[in-house]
C-alpha cells in the first residue's frame, strides 16, 4: 500500500515533466529510474506518503546509493548527485502543488563532483577519423561518412543527429535545424565538407536504404530502411575509430561534440556563439571548454615570447 501511494505521487510528477516541461524520453527514463529507486527505499523504511518523508530519510537515501546499502548498485559522486537532484526536484514539485507542507530535501546537498575537462581530439585526429570512412562508397559507407562529418561540423548530440528528418536540412541557407533537450529548437550552420558528405549520402546512399523500408522521414537509416538508432550510430563511430587506429582514445559521439567546441574557441569564436550552437541553456556550461584551450595558449606563449624559457 505504501508503495502504491508513493508510486501515484511519482506518476504525477513524471507526467508534469513529460507534458509541462517537455523532457525527452531518455531524460524521463533517467528520472523514472532514479526516483523509482528512491520510492522503493522510502517504502522499505515504512514511509507510506510523501508528507511523511523527513530530512533524515533523504540523507539516508543519499548514503544508501553511495554505498549500495539499499541493495542497488553503488553510485559514483556524479551519478549520486544526479539522483539527489531528481529527488529535490520531486519534493519541490510536491510542495508547490500543495501535496506536502514541507520540503524534506531542501537541506540535503548533492555530493560535490569534480569538474573534469572534456576530452577533445586534435584537428589531425578528427581528420584521420573522418577519412577512415572515405573509401567505402556503399550506401552504409556514405551514410557513415555523412553522420561523422555532421557530428563534428555541428557539435550535435547523437540523439539530435539520429533524430534529424529531411525537412530539418536547408542546403540553401547552409544550416540545419536541431532539437535539443526539452525539444528546444536551434539553427546551426554546416560547413561545405559536411554538406558534400550529406549530399553524397542523400543522392547515392539513402535512396537504396529507404527502398528497403516504409518511407520514414529520418535522414539516417539502417540497412532495413528504418531510422538509425543511437546504439547503431555509436557502432559507426567505434568502427571508424578502429580503422583510424584510435581505439586507445576511447572516442565517443560526445568526443566529437567536445572537439567541435574546443576547436571553435581555439580558432577565436566567441563563447556565446558556441553556446548557441551547442544548445546550452547557460553560458557557464560552455565556459568549461575555454579551459581546454589553455594548452594552446601555453604553446603559443612558449614559442612566441622571447623570455618564455629564460
C-alpha beads as a LAMMPS data file, in Angstrom:
LAMMPS data file: protein, C-alpha beads

310 atoms
309 bonds

1 atom types
1 bond types

-500.0 500.0 xlo xhi
-500.0 500.0 ylo yhi
-500.0 500.0 zlo zhi

Masses

1 110.0

Atoms # bond

1 1 1 0.000 0.000 0.000
2 1 1 2.822 2.393 0.886
3 1 1 4.491 1.772 -2.426
4 1 1 1.184 2.397 -4.238
5 1 1 0.746 5.848 -2.669
6 1 1 4.320 6.797 -3.455
7 1 1 4.023 5.439 -6.990
8 1 1 0.915 7.509 -7.675
9 1 1 2.622 10.656 -6.358
10 1 1 5.636 9.937 -8.539
11 1 1 3.428 9.314 -11.576
12 1 1 2.010 12.811 -11.263
13 1 1 5.468 14.321 -11.257
14 1 1 6.622 12.316 -14.271
15 1 1 3.506 13.398 -16.160
16 1 1 4.364 17.015 -15.295
17 1 1 7.906 16.558 -16.633
18 1 1 6.631 14.981 -19.835
19 1 1 3.739 17.353 -20.583
20 1 1 4.672 20.667 -18.951
21 1 1 8.434 20.529 -19.169
22 1 1 8.650 18.602 -22.441
23 1 1 11.581 16.425 -21.337
24 1 1 12.927 13.865 -23.771
25 1 1 12.157 10.158 -23.484
26 1 1 15.723 9.409 -22.396
27 1 1 15.689 12.078 -19.682
28 1 1 12.299 10.897 -18.435
29 1 1 13.613 7.339 -18.238
30 1 1 16.514 8.545 -16.093
31 1 1 14.126 10.390 -13.753
32 1 1 11.869 7.357 -13.501
33 1 1 14.805 5.084 -12.731
34 1 1 16.345 7.373 -10.095
35 1 1 13.085 8.273 -8.385
36 1 1 11.858 4.678 -8.576
37 1 1 14.886 3.679 -6.520
38 1 1 14.067 6.478 -4.081
39 1 1 10.410 5.491 -3.609
40 1 1 11.433 1.851 -3.121
41 1 1 13.886 2.974 -0.445
42 1 1 11.179 5.024 1.304
43 1 1 8.738 2.116 1.200
44 1 1 11.387 -0.148 2.757
45 1 1 11.574 2.308 5.675
46 1 1 7.812 2.195 6.148
47 1 1 7.210 5.644 4.657
48 1 1 3.741 5.447 3.126
49 1 1 3.183 9.026 1.970
50 1 1 5.397 11.867 0.672
51 1 1 4.070 14.043 3.529
52 1 1 5.795 11.717 5.994
53 1 1 9.247 11.914 4.400
54 1 1 11.836 13.520 6.681
55 1 1 15.217 15.086 6.061
56 1 1 16.745 12.012 7.739
57 1 1 15.073 9.788 5.125
58 1 1 16.551 11.809 2.256
59 1 1 20.011 11.854 3.869
60 1 1 19.835 8.109 4.478
61 1 1 18.926 7.561 0.827
62 1 1 21.981 9.536 -0.259
63 1 1 24.160 7.347 1.955
64 1 1 22.473 4.197 0.629
65 1 1 23.046 4.973 -3.051
66 1 1 26.689 5.836 -2.405
67 1 1 27.314 2.538 -0.568
68 1 1 24.734 0.242 -2.157
69 1 1 23.149 -0.344 1.244
70 1 1 19.687 -0.362 -0.344
71 1 1 20.615 -3.375 -2.446
72 1 1 21.239 -1.348 -5.584
73 1 1 24.460 -0.554 -7.383
74 1 1 26.705 1.920 -5.512
75 1 1 26.833 5.209 -7.413
76 1 1 29.829 7.417 -8.042
77 1 1 29.556 11.070 -6.983
78 1 1 28.306 12.316 -10.358
79 1 1 25.510 9.716 -10.577
80 1 1 24.556 10.182 -6.926
81 1 1 24.440 13.951 -7.454
82 1 1 22.097 13.496 -10.432
83 1 1 19.833 11.223 -8.382
84 1 1 19.662 13.610 -5.412
85 1 1 18.903 16.480 -7.783
86 1 1 15.960 14.450 -9.127
87 1 1 14.759 13.807 -5.575
88 1 1 14.960 17.502 -4.709
89 1 1 13.027 18.396 -7.851
90 1 1 10.236 15.993 -6.937
91 1 1 9.912 17.351 -3.422
92 1 1 9.848 20.943 -4.672
93 1 1 7.060 19.950 -7.064
94 1 1 5.040 18.266 -4.291
95 1 1 5.382 21.364 -2.105
96 1 1 4.378 23.717 -4.923
97 1 1 1.346 21.552 -5.706
98 1 1 0.218 21.565 -2.077
99 1 1 0.729 17.812 -1.813
100 1 1 3.144 18.298 1.097
101 1 1 3.625 21.074 3.643
102 1 1 7.429 20.939 3.795
103 1 1 10.392 20.080 1.595
104 1 1 12.486 17.483 3.467
105 1 1 15.186 17.559 0.786
106 1 1 15.926 21.277 0.966
107 1 1 18.912 20.944 3.295
108 1 1 20.355 17.773 1.708
109 1 1 23.071 18.757 -0.734
110 1 1 24.164 16.553 -3.645
111 1 1 27.742 15.211 -3.461
112 1 1 30.374 17.547 -4.822
113 1 1 31.527 16.449 -8.246
114 1 1 34.937 17.374 -9.540
115 1 1 34.545 19.024 -12.897
116 1 1 36.663 17.258 -15.469
117 1 1 37.840 18.872 -18.630
118 1 1 36.107 17.411 -21.677
119 1 1 38.179 15.129 -23.848
120 1 1 38.877 16.594 -27.267
121 1 1 40.701 15.189 -30.281
122 1 1 43.273 17.219 -32.140
123 1 1 42.353 18.524 -35.593
124 1 1 44.620 15.874 -37.103
125 1 1 42.948 13.086 -35.113
126 1 1 39.494 14.243 -36.224
127 1 1 40.712 14.330 -39.832
128 1 1 42.014 10.757 -39.548
129 1 1 38.723 9.603 -38.036
130 1 1 36.653 11.158 -40.818
131 1 1 38.958 9.844 -43.534
132 1 1 38.562 6.320 -42.141
133 1 1 35.144 6.137 -43.824
134 1 1 36.164 7.779 -47.114
135 1 1 36.999 4.632 -49.078
136 1 1 33.608 2.944 -48.611
137 1 1 31.233 4.045 -51.393
138 1 1 28.419 1.703 -50.361
139 1 1 25.111 3.099 -49.102
140 1 1 26.109 2.487 -45.477
141 1 1 29.612 3.826 -46.094
142 1 1 28.209 7.077 -47.475
143 1 1 25.841 7.244 -44.501
144 1 1 28.633 6.726 -42.007
145 1 1 30.792 9.442 -43.545
146 1 1 27.852 11.882 -43.586
147 1 1 26.982 11.095 -39.959
148 1 1 30.502 11.641 -38.632
149 1 1 31.029 14.784 -40.716
150 1 1 27.758 16.182 -39.405
151 1 1 28.557 15.398 -35.753
152 1 1 31.861 17.247 -35.979
153 1 1 30.546 20.084 -38.169
154 1 1 27.631 20.948 -35.865
155 1 1 28.511 19.688 -32.384
156 1 1 25.183 17.838 -32.381
157 1 1 24.377 15.338 -29.679
158 1 1 23.998 11.807 -31.008
159 1 1 20.260 11.830 -30.215
160 1 1 19.884 15.077 -32.181
161 1 1 21.726 13.661 -35.191
162 1 1 19.726 10.445 -35.455
163 1 1 16.527 12.450 -34.888
164 1 1 17.108 14.647 -37.940
165 1 1 14.441 14.480 -40.637
166 1 1 14.759 15.600 -44.246
167 1 1 12.797 18.801 -43.596
168 1 1 15.406 19.842 -40.996
169 1 1 18.021 20.273 -43.745
170 1 1 18.246 23.584 -45.603
171 1 1 21.009 23.414 -48.207
172 1 1 20.091 26.888 -49.483
173 1 1 20.904 28.613 -46.196
174 1 1 23.718 26.206 -45.349
175 1 1 22.057 25.423 -41.993
176 1 1 20.094 22.654 -40.348
177 1 1 17.603 22.515 -37.511
178 1 1 18.339 20.546 -34.358
179 1 1 16.019 19.738 -31.477
180 1 1 17.862 19.528 -28.173
181 1 1 16.831 18.829 -24.604
182 1 1 13.190 19.591 -23.967
183 1 1 12.668 19.767 -27.750
184 1 1 14.321 23.186 -27.755
185 1 1 14.961 24.157 -31.371
186 1 1 18.149 25.743 -32.672
187 1 1 19.598 26.509 -36.096
188 1 1 23.213 25.501 -36.709
189 1 1 25.411 26.296 -39.738
190 1 1 27.065 23.391 -41.565
191 1 1 30.411 23.561 -43.349
192 1 1 30.922 22.701 -47.008
193 1 1 32.690 19.375 -46.419
194 1 1 29.853 18.123 -44.239
195 1 1 27.278 19.273 -46.805
196 1 1 29.210 17.477 -49.540
197 1 1 29.130 14.262 -47.491
198 1 1 25.425 14.727 -46.779
199 1 1 24.666 15.366 -50.454
200 1 1 26.553 12.234 -51.493
201 1 1 24.618 10.148 -48.987
202 1 1 21.229 11.678 -49.828
203 1 1 21.720 11.190 -53.571
204 1 1 23.615 7.886 -53.747
205 1 1 23.092 6.152 -50.405
206 1 1 19.842 6.955 -48.674
207 1 1 17.533 6.019 -51.602
208 1 1 18.937 2.491 -51.549
209 1 1 18.365 2.165 -47.801
210 1 1 14.945 3.840 -47.941
211 1 1 13.767 1.353 -50.595
212 1 1 14.094 -1.437 -48.031
213 1 1 11.726 0.252 -45.551
214 1 1 8.428 2.100 -45.434
215 1 1 9.424 5.651 -46.266
216 1 1 10.337 7.174 -42.883
217 1 1 11.450 10.848 -42.877
218 1 1 14.623 10.447 -40.809
219 1 1 17.850 11.353 -42.567
220 1 1 19.965 8.480 -41.275
221 1 1 18.613 4.978 -41.956
222 1 1 19.763 1.479 -41.106
223 1 1 20.038 -1.441 -43.523
224 1 1 16.311 -2.196 -43.104
225 1 1 15.302 1.311 -44.100
226 1 1 14.370 2.221 -40.525
227 1 1 15.685 5.175 -38.507
228 1 1 19.245 4.625 -37.311
229 1 1 19.334 4.077 -33.533
230 1 1 21.721 5.771 -31.126
231 1 1 23.359 2.423 -30.453
232 1 1 23.993 1.861 -34.169
233 1 1 25.386 5.388 -34.522
234 1 1 27.781 4.616 -31.658
235 1 1 28.861 1.485 -33.529
236 1 1 29.582 3.560 -36.650
237 1 1 31.931 5.752 -34.643
238 1 1 33.639 2.828 -32.917
239 1 1 34.304 1.140 -36.253
240 1 1 35.724 4.336 -37.739
241 1 1 37.952 4.807 -34.683
242 1 1 39.220 1.234 -35.033
243 1 1 40.051 1.776 -38.719
244 1 1 41.848 5.003 -37.811
245 1 1 43.865 3.221 -35.101
246 1 1 42.252 5.286 -32.353
247 1 1 40.864 2.543 -30.091
248 1 1 43.025 3.764 -27.200
249 1 1 41.456 7.248 -27.413
250 1 1 38.025 5.862 -26.377
251 1 1 36.266 8.069 -28.915
252 1 1 32.547 8.653 -28.337
253 1 1 29.941 10.856 -30.055
254 1 1 30.448 13.362 -27.248
255 1 1 34.160 13.404 -28.097
256 1 1 33.274 14.940 -31.464
257 1 1 30.975 17.436 -29.727
258 1 1 33.788 18.398 -27.350
259 1 1 36.212 18.674 -30.248
260 1 1 33.788 20.889 -32.184
261 1 1 33.535 23.336 -29.273
262 1 1 37.236 23.281 -28.415
263 1 1 38.375 23.863 -31.994
264 1 1 35.917 26.742 -32.476
265 1 1 37.096 28.501 -29.324
266 1 1 40.759 27.873 -30.155
267 1 1 40.066 29.477 -33.547
268 1 1 38.725 32.631 -31.897
269 1 1 34.954 32.007 -31.782
270 1 1 33.002 33.906 -29.138
271 1 1 31.905 31.679 -26.253
272 1 1 28.280 32.843 -26.541
273 1 1 28.186 31.889 -30.217
274 1 1 29.476 28.431 -29.299
275 1 1 26.872 28.278 -26.514
276 1 1 24.118 28.902 -29.049
277 1 1 25.420 26.243 -31.443
278 1 1 25.769 23.644 -28.685
279 1 1 22.293 24.397 -27.357
280 1 1 23.474 25.082 -23.804
281 1 1 20.926 26.880 -21.636
282 1 1 23.688 28.627 -19.689
283 1 1 26.982 30.064 -20.887
284 1 1 28.548 28.655 -17.707
285 1 1 28.226 25.169 -19.192
286 1 1 30.029 26.267 -22.340
287 1 1 32.810 28.060 -20.468
288 1 1 34.341 24.761 -19.380
289 1 1 35.629 24.459 -22.945
290 1 1 37.589 27.698 -22.582
291 1 1 39.783 25.897 -20.052
292 1 1 40.670 23.285 -22.644
293 1 1 42.263 25.897 -24.877
294 1 1 44.736 26.963 -22.169
295 1 1 47.155 24.349 -23.506
296 1 1 47.014 26.120 -26.864
297 1 1 47.729 29.452 -25.180
298 1 1 50.726 27.992 -23.359
299 1 1 52.051 26.589 -26.631
300 1 1 51.741 29.957 -28.363
301 1 1 53.429 31.685 -25.423
302 1 1 56.262 29.167 -25.300
303 1 1 57.020 29.535 -28.990
304 1 1 56.491 33.298 -29.235
305 1 1 57.702 35.052 -26.094
306 1 1 61.448 35.823 -26.108
307 1 1 61.835 35.018 -22.405
308 1 1 59.446 32.090 -22.142
309 1 1 62.318 29.766 -21.261
310 1 1 64.513 32.346 -19.620

Bonds

1 1 1 2
2 1 2 3
3 1 3 4
4 1 4 5
5 1 5 6
6 1 6 7
7 1 7 8
8 1 8 9
9 1 9 10
10 1 10 11
11 1 11 12
12 1 12 13
13 1 13 14
14 1 14 15
15 1 15 16
16 1 16 17
17 1 17 18
18 1 18 19
19 1 19 20
20 1 20 21
21 1 21 22
22 1 22 23
23 1 23 24
24 1 24 25
25 1 25 26
26 1 26 27
27 1 27 28
28 1 28 29
29 1 29 30
30 1 30 31
31 1 31 32
32 1 32 33
33 1 33 34
34 1 34 35
35 1 35 36
36 1 36 37
37 1 37 38
38 1 38 39
39 1 39 40
40 1 40 41
41 1 41 42
42 1 42 43
43 1 43 44
44 1 44 45
45 1 45 46
46 1 46 47
47 1 47 48
48 1 48 49
49 1 49 50
50 1 50 51
51 1 51 52
52 1 52 53
53 1 53 54
54 1 54 55
55 1 55 56
56 1 56 57
57 1 57 58
58 1 58 59
59 1 59 60
60 1 60 61
61 1 61 62
62 1 62 63
63 1 63 64
64 1 64 65
65 1 65 66
66 1 66 67
67 1 67 68
68 1 68 69
69 1 69 70
70 1 70 71
71 1 71 72
72 1 72 73
73 1 73 74
74 1 74 75
75 1 75 76
76 1 76 77
77 1 77 78
78 1 78 79
79 1 79 80
80 1 80 81
81 1 81 82
82 1 82 83
83 1 83 84
84 1 84 85
85 1 85 86
86 1 86 87
87 1 87 88
88 1 88 89
89 1 89 90
90 1 90 91
91 1 91 92
92 1 92 93
93 1 93 94
94 1 94 95
95 1 95 96
96 1 96 97
97 1 97 98
98 1 98 99
99 1 99 100
100 1 100 101
101 1 101 102
102 1 102 103
103 1 103 104
104 1 104 105
105 1 105 106
106 1 106 107
107 1 107 108
108 1 108 109
109 1 109 110
110 1 110 111
111 1 111 112
112 1 112 113
113 1 113 114
114 1 114 115
115 1 115 116
116 1 116 117
117 1 117 118
118 1 118 119
119 1 119 120
120 1 120 121
121 1 121 122
122 1 122 123
123 1 123 124
124 1 124 125
125 1 125 126
126 1 126 127
127 1 127 128
128 1 128 129
129 1 129 130
130 1 130 131
131 1 131 132
132 1 132 133
133 1 133 134
134 1 134 135
135 1 135 136
136 1 136 137
137 1 137 138
138 1 138 139
139 1 139 140
140 1 140 141
141 1 141 142
142 1 142 143
143 1 143 144
144 1 144 145
145 1 145 146
146 1 146 147
147 1 147 148
148 1 148 149
149 1 149 150
150 1 150 151
151 1 151 152
152 1 152 153
153 1 153 154
154 1 154 155
155 1 155 156
156 1 156 157
157 1 157 158
158 1 158 159
159 1 159 160
160 1 160 161
161 1 161 162
162 1 162 163
163 1 163 164
164 1 164 165
165 1 165 166
166 1 166 167
167 1 167 168
168 1 168 169
169 1 169 170
170 1 170 171
171 1 171 172
172 1 172 173
173 1 173 174
174 1 174 175
175 1 175 176
176 1 176 177
177 1 177 178
178 1 178 179
179 1 179 180
180 1 180 181
181 1 181 182
182 1 182 183
183 1 183 184
184 1 184 185
185 1 185 186
186 1 186 187
187 1 187 188
188 1 188 189
189 1 189 190
190 1 190 191
191 1 191 192
192 1 192 193
193 1 193 194
194 1 194 195
195 1 195 196
196 1 196 197
197 1 197 198
198 1 198 199
199 1 199 200
200 1 200 201
201 1 201 202
202 1 202 203
203 1 203 204
204 1 204 205
205 1 205 206
206 1 206 207
207 1 207 208
208 1 208 209
209 1 209 210
210 1 210 211
211 1 211 212
212 1 212 213
213 1 213 214
214 1 214 215
215 1 215 216
216 1 216 217
217 1 217 218
218 1 218 219
219 1 219 220
220 1 220 221
221 1 221 222
222 1 222 223
223 1 223 224
224 1 224 225
225 1 225 226
226 1 226 227
227 1 227 228
228 1 228 229
229 1 229 230
230 1 230 231
231 1 231 232
232 1 232 233
233 1 233 234
234 1 234 235
235 1 235 236
236 1 236 237
237 1 237 238
238 1 238 239
239 1 239 240
240 1 240 241
241 1 241 242
242 1 242 243
243 1 243 244
244 1 244 245
245 1 245 246
246 1 246 247
247 1 247 248
248 1 248 249
249 1 249 250
250 1 250 251
251 1 251 252
252 1 252 253
253 1 253 254
254 1 254 255
255 1 255 256
256 1 256 257
257 1 257 258
258 1 258 259
259 1 259 260
260 1 260 261
261 1 261 262
262 1 262 263
263 1 263 264
264 1 264 265
265 1 265 266
266 1 266 267
267 1 267 268
268 1 268 269
269 1 269 270
270 1 270 271
271 1 271 272
272 1 272 273
273 1 273 274
274 1 274 275
275 1 275 276
276 1 276 277
277 1 277 278
278 1 278 279
279 1 279 280
280 1 280 281
281 1 281 282
282 1 282 283
283 1 283 284
284 1 284 285
285 1 285 286
286 1 286 287
287 1 287 288
288 1 288 289
289 1 289 290
290 1 290 291
291 1 291 292
292 1 292 293
293 1 293 294
294 1 294 295
295 1 295 296
296 1 296 297
297 1 297 298
298 1 298 299
299 1 299 300
300 1 300 301
301 1 301 302
302 1 302 303
303 1 303 304
304 1 304 305
305 1 305 306
306 1 306 307
307 1 307 308
308 1 308 309
309 1 309 310
